[in-house]
Structure formats: structure tokens, C-alpha cells
Amino acid sequence: MWSRRSCRYRPDASGLEELRARRREQESALRKARRQQQLVSKRLLREEVNGDGQAGVEIAAEPLSEQEVLQLLRDVQRGREERKKLLSRLRQGLQHKETQQKFVRLEGSMRVLIGLFTSSLANIQMEAARCLHELSHSCDPAVAEACLPATSYLLTYLSGHSVEFTELCLYTLGNLAVESDAVRKQLLPQGIIPALASCIQSPHVAVLEGLGYVLSQLLQATEAPTKIIPLVLDSVLPQHMLRLVSSNLELGMGVAVEFAWCLHYIVCSHVNNALLISQGIVSTLVLLLLELASVMSKAATEGLELYFLQQHPFLVQECLWLLNNLTADEPFFCSAVLTLDLLPALLQLLSCSRMVTLLALTVLCNIAEKGPAYCYQLHQKAVLPSLLSTLALSDAQVVGQSLELLHLLFLHLPEAADDFLSQAGLQALEQHQDNPQLQERVRALSETYLQPAAASLISCAGASAAVLPSS
């Protein structure tokens, strides 16, 4: 906790480290809480049209024996029966791990499948693509590496004959990229980044969502900071990602979420955040947050807003996470927020949901931590009235984060403590003095900053009264 010292109430280093550690723990918990099922490493497209014309998810057939797999491959090469039907049976069998492993062990099996994948018949090509997609979903690295000969064709077909086919190729590429270093090593010289840069200009939402998935898999790779992100930053991808994050929200919210994740991974890499700043990432994201916040009623309950989140799933939080990563380490990025006059937008977010409020407070703490000049700007933009509102809440985490922001303000800008007192700040703190989670921090804040400030004000008032002439 903050130490009490006579020399301008500055805490010792251990106290600051404790505060930082607490904030990082809280951030870790928030990251864990925001993880959604859609963010698993691999994705599988199995939705198709049933016999009655209705969309539905196919139920997998039984695993195939090695002899059955071999016979299917022979029949499909000979053109026996309907080749599409034969491939459909193979695809259903490939939904099982044991069938996948038997398939890739058979000599020539991938050559046959790729031959069908490059067929001039669209229906055969699509069914072969579905077989490749099932293989790409395998958790066995050997299966992914068996698909290596298909990667150049998958890239070529990103400008395919149908949206469904292009989408299937994208998700297959994304699945393969996450599983195998060898696949990523092959995809880069084959031109996956230029191919994605061309594909990102597609008008189709399904294609853009699939592209965002592929890119997010590449950006999470261990070699991404050295081998992948520089190529991405040298392309037109970042400009289009910023455009897609902030446009067509009603029609393409999934697209916005995918590319928000991509931007998140790029920012975390610290490869060239200055470039993203110059391209307008900070102003784009904060203006987007303002737009989304305006949709919410300030009086909305948490449950009402969660209805809101069904339409706009966690986009506000994702954008705030990006701002947090930009402002956490270097003063340069905090200066960009100030220069672009984005503080009023951040303060508006303090009246939103609990999660949004916590994240906005975290970004404000990042800024205040940088020193007196930054705290002065916060003070000038009326951060204290906003904090008095958050202190009136009952949520211990929100109040705790507000207390940390107050601590940083009072530490770097002592006159802020005087203004806080004049706005009934002491009374706002006193309502939390019996909360076991907060009482120690409330007491430390009061004794370290507010009581000395109050004493100083009283002393000044007494001195003024002493020089007044007697009546």
C-alpha cells in the first residue's frame, strides 16, 4: 500500500510495484473473462443444405476402415457411381481422427484428392475442398503436413468461383496455419500475405470473416514478430483492417471483431506501432467507441446492455484492449491520445457497463502513470467529476480502479487533491471505508493525500483570517 512520508506524500517503490502487480492481475482476470468459444484455434464449417432444402449440421457417419478408404479412392478415380456422392462419403469418414490418419498414410491419397480439388467441375471441386477442410481440422500435425501440397492451390482459389468456395479455402488455410510450422514456412514464400491483401477488398462478409480468421492465426505464430507482421505492415492490410473495424457495423459485426483481434495481435508485438498511430488507429478506435457508446442508454442495466452485446459482441471491450496495449508501456502512445483530444471520449465510456468502465479506467491509469504533464491534462479535462460518479457505484472493482487513478493523480498533481476535497470527494470515499476489499486503500488515500491537503487548506484559511482588519 502507499506509504505515508513527510516529503510531499510520495509512495515508496515497493508500494508502486504492489499497485502495478494488482492492476496486472486484474487485467489477466479480465482477459480470461472475455475469452469466447469463437476464439478457439481451429474452426470447422459443416453447415449444408439437407434434403428438404433447410440448412442444418450434418451428423458424421462411422469411421472408415483402411480398405474402405482405398476402395473409395479407386472408385472416384474410375468415375464409378457419382463421384460427388463418393467424395461425400469420404468427407463424412474424415470427420473421425482414425480415418484421417489412415487416409494420409495411404500412398497417393493426397495426390488423388488434390487432383479432384483442381477439377474443372465445380461440384467435384467443392466436395474435394470439403474433404481437405475436414483434414485441416485434425489435431495431428502429421495430417496438416500431409496437406502441404494443397496450399498453393488454396491460395490460388482465394479468387474462386463462389463465396462459399472462397470461404472454405480461407478456413482451411487458417486451420493448417495454426497447426504446423512447416505449413506457415511454405505459405509465406507462396505469397499468402499478398493474396490476403487482394482478398480483403472483397465485398462479401463471409469472405472477410474467413480472411480475418486466417490472418489472426498467422499473427499469433511464434515467428510472427520477425517474419509475418513486418510483411503485413508493408501491405495494404492495416489500412483495410482499420476501415473494416469501424464500418458496416450492423452488417458485418463479425468482420469487425475478427480484425479487432488482428490489430490486437499486431499491437502486442510492438513491431511498428508508430506506423499504426500514423495511420489513425487511435482516433479510429476511440471514435468507434464513442459511436457504440451512444447506442447504449446511460441508464441501461447490465442485463439490458447484454442484449446489446448479442448484436455487437464485445467490440467495445476489444477496442479498449487495443488502447490499453498502446498506452501501457510508452509515453509516445499516451501523448497521441492527448494530442488527438480523445480524453472526453474515454470519460464518456465511464458511464457504460461495468466491463467497459473497468477497461476505460485502465487506459486512463496508463496515461496518469506517465507523470505530471499527463495528469495535468486529465485534470483539465474534468476527470474528477467522472471519478466521483464511479465512486458512487457499489462495484468493488470499479471503485478500486477509480481509487488507483485518484492515487496517480494526487501523486503527480497534488493540487488535484485540493479540488477533489472541494467537490465533496472525502464524503465519496467515506461510503467505502467499511468495505473489506477497499477500506485499506481508502484509508491510505485519505491519510496520504487528503488529510494533509485539508490541513493545508485550513491553515491557509486561518492565515487569511489573521490578516483581516478587525471590525
C-alpha positions in Angstrom: 0.0 0.0 0.0 1.0 3.6 -0.4 3.5 4.7 2.3 3.0 7.8 4.4 6.0 10.1 4.1 6.6 13.7 5.0 8.2 14.7 1.8 5.2 15.5 -0.5 3.5 12.2 0.2 5.4 10.2 -2.4 5.0 6.4 -2.0 8.0 4.1 -2.0 9.0 1.9 -4.9 7.5 -1.3 -3.3 4.1 0.4 -2.9 4.1 1.3 -6.6 5.1 -2.2 -7.6 2.3 -3.6 -5.5 -0.2 -1.4 -7.3 1.1 -2.4 -10.7 1.0 -6.0 -9.8 -2.6 -5.7 -8.6 -3.6 -4.0 -11.8 -1.9 -6.6 -14.0 -3.6 -9.4 -12.0 -6.9 -7.6 -12.7 -6.1 -7.3 -16.4 -5.3 -11.0 -16.5 -8.7 -11.8 -15.0 -10.4 -9.6 -17.5 -8.6 -11.2 -20.4 -9.7 -14.7 -19.1 -13.3 -13.5 -18.7 -13.6 -12.1 -22.3 -12.4 -15.4 -24.0 -15.3 -16.7 -26.2 -15.8 -20.0 -27.8 -15.4 -18.5 -31.3 -11.7 -17.8 -30.5 -10.6 -21.4 -30.4 -7.6 -22.2 -32.6 -9.5 -24.1 -35.3 -12.9 -23.7 -36.9 -15.0 -26.2 -38.8 -17.6 -25.4 -41.4 -20.1 -28.2 -41.7 -23.3 -26.4 -42.3 -25.1 -27.6 -45.5 -28.5 -27.9 -47.1 -30.4 -31.0 -46.2 -32.8 -32.9 -48.5 -35.7 -30.8 -47.5 -33.9 -27.6 -48.5 -33.3 -26.5 -44.9 -29.9 -25.6 -43.5 -28.5 -28.0 -40.9 -25.4 -29.6 -39.5 -24.6 -33.0 -40.8 -24.2 -35.9 -38.4 -20.9 -37.8 -39.1 -21.0 -41.3 -40.3 -19.0 -44.1 -38.8 -15.2 -44.2 -39.2 -14.0 -45.9 -42.4 -11.6 -48.8 -42.5 -8.4 -48.5 -44.5 -9.8 -50.8 -47.1 -13.0 -48.7 -47.4 -10.9 -45.6 -47.8 -8.8 -47.3 -50.5 -11.9 -48.5 -52.3 -13.5 -45.0 -52.3 -10.3 -43.6 -53.8 -10.2 -46.2 -56.5 -13.9 -45.7 -57.4 -13.7 -42.0 -57.5 -10.7 -42.2 -59.9 -12.5 -44.7 -62.1 -15.6 -42.5 -62.1 -17.7 -45.3 -60.7 -21.2 -44.2 -59.5 -21.5 -40.5 -58.9 -18.1 -39.0 -57.9 -19.7 -36.3 -55.8 -21.5 -38.9 -53.8 -18.3 -40.9 -53.3 -16.4 -37.8 -52.1 -19.3 -37.0 -49.7 -18.9 -40.5 -48.1 -15.2 -39.9 -47.8 -15.7 -36.5 -46.3 -18.1 -38.0 -43.7 -15.5 -40.6 -42.8 -12.8 -37.9 -42.5 -14.7 -36.4 -39.6 -13.1 -39.1 -37.5 -9.5 -38.9 -36.3 -8.7 -42.5 -37.1 -10.0 -42.2 -40.7 -7.9 -39.1 -41.2 -4.7 -40.9 -40.1 -5.5 -43.9 -42.3 -6.1 -41.6 -45.3 -2.8 -39.7 -45.1 -0.9 -43.0 -44.6 -2.2 -44.4 -47.9 0.3 -43.7 -50.7 -1.1 -41.4 -53.4 -4.2 -40.5 -51.4 -3.4 -36.7 -51.2 -2.4 -36.7 -54.9 -5.9 -38.1 -55.8 -7.7 -35.6 -53.6 -5.7 -32.6 -54.9 -6.4 -33.8 -58.4 -10.1 -33.7 -57.7 -9.7 -30.3 -55.9 -8.3 -28.9 -59.1 -11.1 -30.3 -61.2 -12.9 -28.2 -63.7 -16.2 -29.4 -62.4 -17.4 -27.1 -59.7 -19.4 -29.6 -57.7 -16.5 -32.1 -57.6 -14.1 -29.3 -56.7 -16.3 -28.1 -53.8 -16.7 -31.6 -52.4 -12.9 -32.2 -52.5 -12.4 -28.9 -50.8 -14.7 -30.1 -48.0 -12.6 -33.2 -47.6 -9.4 -31.0 -47.3 -11.2 -28.9 -44.8 -12.0 -31.9 -42.6 -8.3 -32.9 -42.8 -7.3 -29.4 -41.8 -9.3 -29.6 -38.6 -7.2 -32.6 -37.4 -5.1 -32.0 -34.2 -2.4 -34.4 -35.6 0.5 -32.3 -37.1 1.2 -35.2 -39.5 -2.2 -34.7 -41.1 -1.6 -31.0 -41.5 1.8 -31.6 -43.1 0.3 -34.1 -45.5 -1.9 -31.3 -46.8 1.2 -29.2 -47.7 0.9 -29.9 -51.5 -2.6 -28.3 -51.4 -1.5 -24.9 -50.0 -0.6 -23.3 -53.3 -4.0 -24.2 -54.8 -5.8 -23.0 -51.7 -4.1 -19.6 -52.2 -4.9 -19.5 -55.9 -8.5 -20.3 -55.3 -9.0 -17.3 -52.9 -10.3 -15.6 -56.0 -12.6 -18.6 -56.5 -15.8 -19.0 -58.4 -18.2 -18.7 -55.4 -18.3 -17.0 -52.0 -18.8 -20.4 -50.3 -15.8 -21.9 -52.0 -13.5 -19.0 -51.2 -14.7 -19.1 -47.6 -13.9 -22.8 -47.4 -10.4 -22.3 -48.7 -9.8 -19.5 -46.2 -10.8 -21.5 -43.1 -8.8 -24.5 -44.4 -5.8 -22.3 -44.7 -6.4 -20.9 -41.2 -6.6 -24.3 -39.7 -3.5 -25.5 -41.4 -1.5 -22.4 -40.5 -2.2 -22.8 -36.8 -1.2 -26.4 -36.6 2.1 -26.6 -38.5 5.3 -24.5 -38.6 6.1 -26.2 -41.9 2.8 -25.0 -43.4 3.5 -21.4 -42.3 7.0 -21.6 -43.6 5.7 -22.7 -47.0 2.8 -20.2 -47.1 4.9 -17.1 -46.8 7.1 -17.6 -49.9 4.0 -18.8 -51.7 2.5 -15.3 -51.2 -0.2 -15.6 -48.6 0.1 -12.0 -47.4 -0.3 -10.5 -50.9 -3.2 -13.0 -51.5 -4.9 -11.9 -48.4 -4.3 -8.2 -49.2 -6.1 -8.8 -52.5 -8.9 -10.8 -50.9 -9.6 -8.2 -48.2 -11.1 -5.9 -50.8 -14.0 -8.5 -51.3 -17.5 -7.1 -50.7 -18.7 -10.3 -49.1 -19.0 -10.5 -45.4 -18.4 -14.3 -45.2 -15.1 -13.9 -47.1 -13.9 -11.1 -44.9 -14.7 -13.0 -41.7 -12.7 -16.0 -43.0 -9.8 -13.8 -44.0 -9.8 -12.3 -40.6 -9.6 -15.7 -39.1 -6.6 -16.7 -41.3 -4.8 -13.5 -40.5 -5.3 -13.9 -36.8 -3.9 -17.4 -36.9 -0.8 -16.1 -38.7 -0.4 -13.2 -36.3 -0.4 -15.4 -33.2 2.5 -17.6 -34.5 5.8 -17.5 -32.5 7.7 -16.2 -35.6 5.0 -13.5 -36.3 7.0 -10.5 -35.0 10.0 -11.3 -37.1 8.6 -12.9 -40.3 4.9 -12.2 -40.6 4.0 -8.8 -39.1 6.6 -6.8 -41.0 5.1 -8.2 -44.2 1.6 -7.3 -43.0 2.6 -3.8 -42.1 4.2 -3.3 -45.5 1.0 -4.3 -47.3 -2.4 -2.5 -47.6 -3.9 -4.8 -44.9 -3.6 -2.5 -41.9 -5.5 0.3 -43.7 -8.3 -2.0 -44.7 -8.4 -3.6 -41.2 -9.0 -0.1 -39.7 -11.7 0.5 -42.3 -13.4 -2.7 -41.6 -13.3 -2.4 -37.8 -15.1 0.9 -38.0 -17.6 0.5 -40.9 -20.7 -1.5 -41.7 -21.2 -2.5 -38.1 -24.7 -3.6 -38.5 -24.0 -5.8 -41.5 -20.5 -7.1 -40.6 -20.0 -7.1 -36.8 -18.3 -10.5 -37.1 -15.8 -8.9 -39.5 -15.1 -6.0 -37.1 -14.4 -8.4 -34.3 -12.1 -10.6 -36.4 -10.0 -7.6 -37.4 -10.0 -6.1 -34.0 -8.3 -9.3 -32.9 -5.8 -8.9 -35.7 -5.0 -5.4 -34.7 -4.7 -6.6 -31.1 -2.0 -9.1 -32.0 -0.1 -6.6 -34.1 -0.1 -4.0 -31.3 1.0 -6.6 -28.8 4.0 -7.4 -31.0 5.4 -3.8 -30.7 6.9 -4.3 -34.2 5.9 -0.8 -35.5 3.1 0.7 -33.5 4.2 4.2 -34.7 3.0 3.2 -38.2 -0.4 2.2 -36.9 -0.6 5.5 -35.0 0.3 7.4 -38.2 -2.5 5.5 -40.0 -5.0 6.7 -37.4 -5.5 3.6 -35.2 -6.1 5.6 -32.0 -8.6 8.1 -33.4 -10.4 5.3 -35.4 -10.9 3.1 -32.3 -11.9 5.9 -29.9 -14.4 7.4 -32.4 -15.8 3.9 -32.8 -16.1 3.5 -29.1 -18.0 6.8 -29.0 -20.3 5.7 -31.7 -21.1 2.4 -29.9 -21.4 4.1 -26.5 -24.0 6.4 -28.0 -26.2 3.4 -28.8 -26.3 2.4 -25.2 -28.7 4.2 -22.8 -26.8 5.7 -19.9 -29.4 4.4 -17.6 -29.3 0.9 -19.1 -29.0 -2.0 -16.7 -26.3 -4.7 -17.1 -28.8 -7.1 -18.4 -30.2 -4.7 -21.0 -26.8 -4.0 -22.3 -26.1 -7.7 -22.6 -28.8 -7.8 -25.1 -26.9 -5.1 -26.9 -23.9 -7.4 -26.8 -25.7 -10.1 -28.8 -25.7 -7.6 -31.7 -22.3 -6.2 -31.0 -20.3 -8.9 -29.2 -17.6 -7.4 -27.1 -16.4 -5.0 -29.8 -16.2 -2.1 -27.3 -14.0 -4.2 -25.0 -11.8 -5.3 -27.8 -11.1 -1.8 -28.9 -10.3 -0.8 -25.4 -7.9 -3.7 -25.1 -6.1 -2.3 -28.1 -5.9 1.1 -26.5 -4.7 -0.4 -23.3 -1.8 -2.2 -25.1 -0.9 1.0 -27.0 -0.8 3.1 -23.8 0.6 0.6 -21.3 4.3 1.0 -21.9 5.4 4.0 -23.8 4.5 7.7 -23.2 4.5 8.2 -27.0 1.2 6.5 -27.4 -0.3 8.3 -24.4 0.7 11.6 -26.0 -1.1 10.5 -29.1 -4.3 10.1 -27.1 -3.9 13.5 -25.6 -2.9 15.3 -28.9 -5.9 13.8 -30.7 -8.1 15.1 -27.8 -9.6 11.7 -27.1 -9.9 12.1 -23.3 -13.5 13.3 -23.5 -14.4 10.2 -25.4 -12.8 7.9 -22.8 -14.5 9.8 -20.0 -17.9 9.2 -21.7 -17.3 5.4 -21.5 -17.2 5.6 -17.7 -21.0 5.7 -17.8 -21.3 2.4 -19.7 -21.3 -1.1 -18.5 -19.1 -2.5 -15.7 -16.6 -4.1 -18.1 -16.3 -1.1 -20.4 -15.9 1.2 -17.3 -13.1 -1.0 -15.9 -11.2 -1.0 -19.2 -11.6 2.7 -19.7 -10.3 3.3 -16.2 -7.3 1.1 -17.0 -6.5 3.2 -20.1 -6.8 6.4 -18.0 -4.5 4.8 -15.4 -1.9 4.1 -18.1 -2.0 7.7 -19.1 -1.8 9.1 -15.5 1.1 6.8 -14.7 3.3 8.7 -17.1 3.7 11.7 -14.9 2.6 15.3 -14.0 2.1 16.6 -17.5 -0.3 13.8 -18.3 -2.2 14.1 -15.0 -2.5 17.9 -15.7 -4.3 17.1 -18.9 -6.6 14.6 -17.2 -7.4 17.2 -14.6 -8.1 19.9 -17.2 -10.5 17.6 -19.0 -12.6 17.2 -15.8 -11.6 13.7 -14.8 -12.5 14.3 -11.2 -16.3 14.7 -11.7 -16.3 11.4 -13.7 -14.4 9.7 -10.9 -16.9 11.0 -8.3 -19.6 9.2 -10.4 -17.7 5.9 -10.5 -17.1 6.2 -6.7 -20.8 6.3 -6.2 -21.1 2.8 -7.6 -21.2 -0.3 -5.5 -18.9 -2.5 -7.7 -15.7 -3.0 -5.7 -13.5 -3.5 -8.8 -14.7 -0.3 -10.5 -14.2 1.6 -7.2 -10.8 0.1 -6.7 -9.7 1.1 -10.2 -11.0 4.6 -9.6 -9.0 4.8 -6.3 -5.8 3.9 -8.2 -6.5 6.6 -10.8 -7.0 9.1 -7.9 -3.8 7.9 -6.3 -1.8 8.6 -9.5 -3.4 12.0 -9.9 -2.7 13.1 -6.4 0.8 11.7 -6.6 1.8 13.6 -9.7 -0.5 16.6 -9.3 -1.1 17.5 -5.6 -3.5 20.3 -6.4 -5.9 17.7 -7.7 -6.3 16.6 -4.1 -7.5 20.1 -3.1 -10.0 20.2 -5.9 -11.2 16.7 -5.0 -11.9 17.9 -1.4 -13.8 20.9 -2.7 -16.1 18.6 -4.7 -17.1 16.6 -1.6 -14.6 13.9 -2.5 -13.9 12.9 1.1 -17.6 12.0 1.6 -17.5 10.0 -1.6 -14.6 7.9 -0.2 -16.1 7.5 3.3 -19.0 5.4 1.9 -16.4 2.7 1.1 -14.4 2.8 4.4 -16.2 -0.3 5.8 -15.8 -2.4 2.6 -13.1 -5.1 3.4 -11.9 -5.0 -0.1 -11.4 -1.3 -0.2 -11.0 0.1 3.3 -7.2 -0.1 3.4 -6.9 1.7 0.1 -9.5 4.3 1.1 -7.6 4.9 4.4 -4.2 5.2 2.7 -5.6 7.6 0.1 -7.2 9.8 2.7 -4.3 9.8 5.1 -1.6 10.2 2.5 -3.1 12.9 0.3 -6.5 14.3 1.6 -5.9 14.9 5.3 -2.6 16.8 4.6 -4.4 18.7 1.8 -7.3 19.5 4.2 -4.9 20.7 6.9 -3.2 22.9 4.4 -6.4 24.4 3.3 -7.4 25.1 6.9 -4.0 26.6 7.6 -4.3 28.9 4.6 -7.8 29.9 5.6 -6.6 30.7 9.1 -3.7 32.8 7.8 -6.1 34.8 5.6 -8.4 35.4 8.6 -5.5 36.6 10.7 -4.6 39.4 8.4 -8.1 40.7 8.0 -8.7 44.1 9.8 -10.8 44.0 12.9 -14.3 45.5 12.5 
